[in-house]
Structures are given as C-alpha cells and as structure tokens.
Amino acid sequence: MSRRSTREACDEVQQVLDTHKIDVKVLPIEFDNKKLHLDCVFNTIDEDLGFKKIAIQSF
C-alpha cells in the first residue's frame, strides 16, 4: 500500500468479494511511497501467482 491506498479500502474490496461469494483473498502489499502504481513493484506471473520486487543493497 502507498499514499494512494488504505487498509480500509482493501478491507472494503474483500467485503465486496465475500458478499458476491468470489473466492479471492485480498493481500495488502506495503511498498515504497515513491512509486505511484502497483505494477511498478509487483509482477503477475500467473492468474494466482505474483512476486514483489525488492531492492537489494550491495555491501
């Protein structure tokens, strides 16, 4: 989640899915607030699989 989303919004989406008996789990993802869009930090691999990009620091 970033500046443009909230935990409450995620909960609301989950409630709508549950109400319509859509078996999908909403998983809030924390990410860098400098990114405006989720696709800048998250890639979809398959319909039920994705990964979050992370920064790796060199030591």
Biopython code that builds the backbone (N, CA, C, O; Angstrom):
import numpy as np
from Bio.PDB.StructureBuilder import StructureBuilder

atoms = [
    (1, "MET", "N", (0.834, -1.152, 0.000)),
    (1, "MET", "CA", (0.000, 0.000, 0.000)),
    (1, "MET", "C", (0.896, 1.238, 0.000)),
    (1, "MET", "O", (2.039, 1.201, 0.454)),
    (2, "SER", "N", (0.356, 2.307, -0.510)),
    (2, "SER", "CA", (1.128, 3.539, -0.603)),
    (2, "SER", "C", (0.241, 4.719, -0.245)),
    (2, "SER", "O", (-0.799, 4.556, 0.393)),
    (3, "ARG", "N", (0.656, 5.904, -0.659)),
    (3, "ARG", "CA", (-0.136, 7.108, -0.362)),
    (3, "ARG", "C", (-1.524, 7.046, -0.985)),
    (3, "ARG", "O", (-2.450, 7.692, -0.494)),
    (4, "ARG", "N", (-1.679, 6.286, -2.048)),
    (4, "ARG", "CA", (-2.937, 6.292, -2.794)),
    (4, "ARG", "C", (-3.889, 5.164, -2.409)),
    (4, "ARG", "O", (-4.935, 4.997, -3.038)),
    (5, "SER", "N", (-3.540, 4.391, -1.385)),
    (5, "SER", "CA", (-4.414, 3.301, -0.963)),
    (5, "SER", "C", (-4.416, 3.197, 0.560)),
    (5, "SER", "O", (-3.520, 3.711, 1.229)),
    (6, "THR", "N", (-5.419, 2.536, 1.088)),
    (6, "THR", "CA", (-5.527, 2.392, 2.534)),
    (6, "THR", "C", (-5.910, 0.958, 2.883)),
    (6, "THR", "O", (-6.424, 0.212, 2.050)),
    (7, "ARG", "N", (-5.650, 0.599, 4.116)),
    (7, "ARG", "CA", (-6.064, -0.717, 4.619)),
    (7, "ARG", "C", (-7.595, -0.830, 4.557)),
    (7, "ARG", "O", (-8.128, -1.894, 4.240)),
    (8, "GLU", "N", (-8.292, 0.260, 4.858)),
    (8, "GLU", "CA", (-9.755, 0.257, 4.825)),
    (8, "GLU", "C", (-10.280, -0.045, 3.419)),
    (8, "GLU", "O", (-11.270, -0.760, 3.265)),
    (9, "ALA", "N", (-9.618, 0.498, 2.399)),
    (9, "ALA", "CA", (-10.028, 0.216, 1.018)),
    (9, "ALA", "C", (-9.837, -1.258, 0.691)),
    (9, "ALA", "O", (-10.680, -1.859, 0.026)),
    (10, "CYS", "N", (-8.747, -1.838, 1.148)),
    (10, "CYS", "CA", (-8.513, -3.270, 0.933)),
    (10, "CYS", "C", (-9.594, -4.103, 1.619)),
    (10, "CYS", "O", (-10.096, -5.076, 1.055)),
    (11, "ASP", "N", (-9.945, -3.707, 2.845)),
    (11, "ASP", "CA", (-10.998, -4.415, 3.573)),
    (11, "ASP", "C", (-12.333, -4.315, 2.850)),
    (11, "ASP", "O", (-13.099, -5.277, 2.805)),
    (12, "GLU", "N", (-12.606, -3.147, 2.286)),
    (12, "GLU", "CA", (-13.863, -2.950, 1.559)),
    (12, "GLU", "C", (-13.916, -3.835, 0.309)),
    (12, "GLU", "O", (-14.951, -4.436, 0.018)),
    (13, "VAL", "N", (-12.816, -3.914, -0.422)),
    (13, "VAL", "CA", (-12.764, -4.788, -1.597)),
    (13, "VAL", "C", (-12.996, -6.235, -1.166)),
    (13, "VAL", "O", (-13.733, -6.966, -1.829)),
    (14, "GLN", "N", (-12.375, -6.657, -0.061)),
    (14, "GLN", "CA", (-12.560, -8.028, 0.423)),
    (14, "GLN", "C", (-14.021, -8.283, 0.783)),
    (14, "GLN", "O", (-14.544, -9.358, 0.490)),
    (15, "GLN", "N", (-14.688, -7.318, 1.413)),
    (15, "GLN", "CA", (-16.095, -7.467, 1.771)),
    (15, "GLN", "C", (-16.971, -7.641, 0.537)),
    (15, "GLN", "O", (-17.883, -8.466, 0.530)),
    (16, "VAL", "N", (-16.694, -6.865, -0.501)),
    (16, "VAL", "CA", (-17.476, -6.981, -1.746)),
    (16, "VAL", "C", (-17.273, -8.371, -2.361)),
    (16, "VAL", "O", (-18.235, -9.012, -2.785)),
    (17, "LEU", "N", (-16.033, -8.828, -2.407)),
    (17, "LEU", "CA", (-15.756, -10.164, -2.953)),
    (17, "LEU", "C", (-16.478, -11.239, -2.149)),
    (17, "LEU", "O", (-17.084, -12.148, -2.715)),
    (18, "ASP", "N", (-16.408, -11.128, -0.819)),
    (18, "ASP", "CA", (-17.078, -12.105, 0.046)),
    (18, "ASP", "C", (-18.590, -12.086, -0.147)),
    (18, "ASP", "O", (-19.227, -13.138, -0.198)),
    (19, "THR", "N", (-19.161, -10.892, -0.253)),
    (19, "THR", "CA", (-20.601, -10.748, -0.443)),
    (19, "THR", "C", (-21.064, -11.452, -1.715)),
    (19, "THR", "O", (-22.143, -12.045, -1.753)),
    (20, "HIS", "N", (-20.247, -11.380, -2.741)),
    (20, "HIS", "CA", (-20.586, -11.994, -4.026)),
    (20, "HIS", "C", (-20.046, -13.421, -4.150)),
    (20, "HIS", "O", (-20.055, -14.018, -5.226)),
    (21, "LYS", "N", (-19.576, -13.949, -3.012)),
    (21, "LYS", "CA", (-19.058, -15.323, -2.951)),
    (21, "LYS", "C", (-17.963, -15.577, -3.991)),
    (21, "LYS", "O", (-17.912, -16.636, -4.618)),
    (22, "ILE", "N", (-17.094, -14.587, -4.157)),
    (22, "ILE", "CA", (-15.943, -14.709, -5.042)),
    (22, "ILE", "C", (-14.762, -15.115, -4.180)),
    (22, "ILE", "O", (-14.335, -14.358, -3.308)),
    (23, "ASP", "N", (-14.236, -16.298, -4.420)),
    (23, "ASP", "CA", (-13.206, -16.885, -3.568)),
    (23, "ASP", "C", (-11.821, -16.339, -3.920)),
    (23, "ASP", "O", (-10.993, -17.021, -4.525)),
    (24, "VAL", "N", (-11.602, -15.080, -3.517)),
    (24, "VAL", "CA", (-10.317, -14.410, -3.736)),
    (24, "VAL", "C", (-9.938, -13.730, -2.431)),
    (24, "VAL", "O", (-10.782, -13.122, -1.772)),
    (25, "LYS", "N", (-8.669, -13.834, -2.060)),
    (25, "LYS", "CA", (-8.164, -13.204, -0.834)),
    (25, "LYS", "C", (-7.399, -11.940, -1.201)),
    (25, "LYS", "O", (-6.477, -11.985, -2.015)),
    (26, "VAL", "N", (-7.777, -10.815, -0.605)),
    (26, "VAL", "CA", (-7.080, -9.553, -0.811)),
    (26, "VAL", "C", (-5.901, -9.513, 0.154)),
    (26, "VAL", "O", (-6.079, -9.623, 1.367)),
    (27, "LEU", "N", (-4.700, -9.357, -0.389)),
    (27, "LEU", "CA", (-3.488, -9.284, 0.426)),
    (27, "LEU", "C", (-2.853, -7.905, 0.252)),
    (27, "LEU", "O", (-2.218, -7.647, -0.770)),
    (28, "PRO", "N", (-3.014, -7.025, 1.225)),
    (28, "PRO", "CA", (-2.373, -5.708, 1.117)),
    (28, "PRO", "C", (-0.854, -5.862, 1.043)),
    (28, "PRO", "O", (-0.270, -6.661, 1.775)),
    (29, "ILE", "N", (-0.231, -5.109, 0.174)),
    (29, "ILE", "CA", (1.216, -5.163, -0.007)),
    (29, "ILE", "C", (1.782, -3.770, 0.255)),
    (29, "ILE", "O", (1.405, -2.801, -0.403)),
    (30, "GLU", "N", (2.687, -3.686, 1.217)),
    (30, "GLU", "CA", (3.346, -2.410, 1.503)),
    (30, "GLU", "C", (4.442, -2.190, 0.457)),
    (30, "GLU", "O", (5.187, -3.116, 0.135)),
    (31, "PHE", "N", (4.542, -0.969, -0.071)),
    (31, "PHE", "CA", (5.627, -0.672, -0.992)),
    (31, "PHE", "C", (6.030, 0.789, -0.906)),
    (31, "PHE", "O", (5.336, 1.606, -0.299)),
    (32, "ASP", "N", (7.140, 1.101, -1.511)),
    (32, "ASP", "CA", (7.749, 2.424, -1.478)),
    (32, "ASP", "C", (6.764, 3.495, -1.947)),
    (32, "ASP", "O", (6.214, 3.402, -3.044)),
    (33, "ASN", "N", (6.548, 4.502, -1.119)),
    (33, "ASN", "CA", (5.611, 5.574, -1.469)),
    (33, "ASN", "C", (6.054, 6.415, -2.656)),
    (33, "ASN", "O", (5.272, 7.224, -3.157)),
    (34, "LYS", "N", (7.279, 6.249, -3.115)),
    (34, "LYS", "CA", (7.737, 6.980, -4.296)),
    (34, "LYS", "C", (7.139, 6.389, -5.573)),
    (34, "LYS", "O", (7.123, 7.043, -6.615)),
    (35, "LYS", "N", (6.658, 5.172, -5.489)),
    (35, "LYS", "CA", (6.035, 4.521, -6.642)),
    (35, "LYS", "C", (4.540, 4.839, -6.640)),
    (35, "LYS", "O", (3.884, 4.747, -5.603)),
    (36, "LEU", "N", (4.011, 5.210, -7.792)),
    (36, "LEU", "CA", (2.599, 5.569, -7.871)),
    (36, "LEU", "C", (1.699, 4.387, -8.182)),
    (36, "LEU", "O", (0.522, 4.393, -7.822)),
    (37, "HIS", "N", (2.234, 3.377, -8.844)),
    (37, "HIS", "CA", (1.393, 2.287, -9.318)),
    (37, "HIS", "C", (1.930, 0.939, -8.838)),
    (37, "HIS", "O", (3.139, 0.721, -8.775)),
    (38, "LEU", "N", (1.006, 0.047, -8.504)),
    (38, "LEU", "CA", (1.383, -1.278, -8.019)),
    (38, "LEU", "C", (2.228, -2.032, -9.036)),
    (38, "LEU", "O", (3.100, -2.812, -8.654)),
    (39, "ASP", "N", (1.985, -1.814, -10.321)),
    (39, "ASP", "CA", (2.755, -2.547, -11.334)),
    (39, "ASP", "C", (4.231, -2.138, -11.366)),
    (39, "ASP", "O", (5.036, -2.776, -12.044)),
    (40, "CYS", "N", (4.582, -1.088, -10.642)),
    (40, "CYS", "CA", (5.997, -0.704, -10.526)),
    (40, "CYS", "C", (6.739, -1.557, -9.503)),
    (40, "CYS", "O", (7.970, -1.572, -9.479)),
    (41, "VAL", "N", (5.995, -2.263, -8.660)),
    (41, "VAL", "CA", (6.629, -3.049, -7.591)),
    (41, "VAL", "C", (6.175, -4.505, -7.565)),
    (41, "VAL", "O", (6.695, -5.295, -6.776)),
    (42, "PHE", "N", (5.231, -4.867, -8.399)),
    (42, "PHE", "CA", (4.638, -6.203, -8.337)),
    (42, "PHE", "C", (4.401, -6.726, -9.747)),
    (42, "PHE", "O", (3.876, -6.010, -10.600)),
    (43, "ASN", "N", (4.783, -7.960, -9.990)),
    (43, "ASN", "CA", (4.557, -8.579, -11.301)),
    (43, "ASN", "C", (3.646, -9.796, -11.163)),
    (43, "ASN", "O", (3.794, -10.588, -10.232)),
    (44, "THR", "N", (2.717, -9.938, -12.080)),
    (44, "THR", "CA", (1.872, -11.123, -12.126)),
    (44, "THR", "C", (2.575, -12.175, -12.959)),
    (44, "THR", "O", (3.023, -11.902, -14.073)),
    (45, "ILE", "N", (2.671, -13.386, -12.411)),
    (45, "ILE", "CA", (3.296, -14.494, -13.126)),
    (45, "ILE", "C", (2.231, -15.383, -13.749)),
    (45, "ILE", "O", (2.375, -15.835, -14.885)),
    (46, "ASP", "N", (1.166, -15.630, -13.003)),
    (46, "ASP", "CA", (0.067, -16.474, -13.454)),
    (46, "ASP", "C", (-1.202, -15.935, -12.799)),
    (46, "ASP", "O", (-1.131, -14.976, -12.030)),
    (47, "GLU", "N", (-2.338, -16.519, -13.079)),
    (47, "GLU", "CA", (-3.585, -15.991, -12.539)),
    (47, "GLU", "C", (-3.642, -16.031, -11.014)),
    (47, "GLU", "O", (-4.411, -15.286, -10.407)),
    (48, "ASP", "N", (-2.845, -16.884, -10.392)),
    (48, "ASP", "CA", (-2.854, -16.962, -8.927)),
    (48, "ASP", "C", (-1.456, -16.864, -8.326)),
    (48, "ASP", "O", (-1.224, -17.339, -7.214)),
    (49, "LEU", "N", (-0.520, -16.248, -9.058)),
    (49, "LEU", "CA", (0.843, -16.157, -8.577)),
    (49, "LEU", "C", (1.498, -14.859, -9.034)),
    (49, "LEU", "O", (1.369, -14.466, -10.194)),
    (50, "GLY", "N", (2.196, -14.201, -8.123)),
    (50, "GLY", "CA", (2.915, -12.981, -8.463)),
    (50, "GLY", "C", (4.099, -12.839, -7.542)),
    (50, "GLY", "O", (4.273, -13.634, -6.617)),
    (51, "PHE", "N", (4.919, -11.828, -7.787)),
    (51, "PHE", "CA", (6.024, -11.561, -6.867)),
    (51, "PHE", "C", (6.237, -10.070, -6.718)),
    (51, "PHE", "O", (5.934, -9.277, -7.610)),
    (52, "LYS", "N", (6.769, -9.715, -5.559)),
    (52, "LYS", "CA", (7.056, -8.328, -5.233)),
    (52, "LYS", "C", (8.539, -8.070, -5.480)),
    (52, "LYS", "O", (9.394, -8.834, -5.034)),
    (53, "LYS", "N", (8.830, -6.994, -6.189)),
    (53, "LYS", "CA", (10.219, -6.606, -6.423)),
    (53, "LYS", "C", (10.778, -6.002, -5.142)),
    (53, "LYS", "O", (10.094, -5.237, -4.463)),
    (54, "ILE", "N", (12.009, -6.343, -4.815)),
    (54, "ILE", "CA", (12.655, -5.768, -3.648)),
    (54, "ILE", "C", (13.991, -5.173, -4.051)),
    (54, "ILE", "O", (14.626, -5.633, -5.000)),
    (55, "ALA", "N", (14.405, -4.165, -3.338)),
    (55, "ALA", "CA", (15.711, -3.558, -3.609)),
    (55, "ALA", "C", (16.774, -4.355, -2.881)),
    (55, "ALA", "O", (16.609, -4.711, -1.714)),
    (56, "ILE", "N", (17.853, -4.630, -3.568)),
    (56, "ILE", "CA", (18.981, -5.344, -2.962)),
    (56, "ILE", "C", (20.135, -4.354, -2.874)),
    (56, "ILE", "O", (20.554, -3.768, -3.872)),
    (57, "GLN", "N", (20.636, -4.185, -1.661)),
    (57, "GLN", "CA", (21.731, -3.253, -1.450)),
    (57, "GLN", "C", (23.046, -4.019, -1.481)),
    (57, "GLN", "O", (23.147, -5.119, -0.938)),
    (58, "SER", "N", (24.037, -3.437, -2.110)),
    (58, "SER", "CA", (25.369, -4.055, -2.085)),
    (58, "SER", "C", (26.110, -3.558, -0.851)),
    (58, "SER", "O", (25.949, -2.414, -0.427)),
    (59, "PHE", "N", (26.912, -4.429, -0.295)),
    (59, "PHE", "CA", (27.642, -4.110, 0.938)),
    (59, "PHE", "C", (29.098, -3.915, 0.670)),
    (59, "PHE", "O", (29.864, -3.641, 1.593)),
]
sb = StructureBuilder()
sb.init_structure("model")
sb.init_model(0)
sb.init_chain("A")
sb.init_seg("    ")
for serial, (resi, resn, name, xyz) in enumerate(atoms, 1):
    if name == "N":
        sb.init_residue(resn, " ", resi, " ")
    sb.init_atom(name, np.array(xyz, "f"), 0.0, 1.0, " ", f" {name:<3s}", serial, name[0])
structure = sb.get_structure()
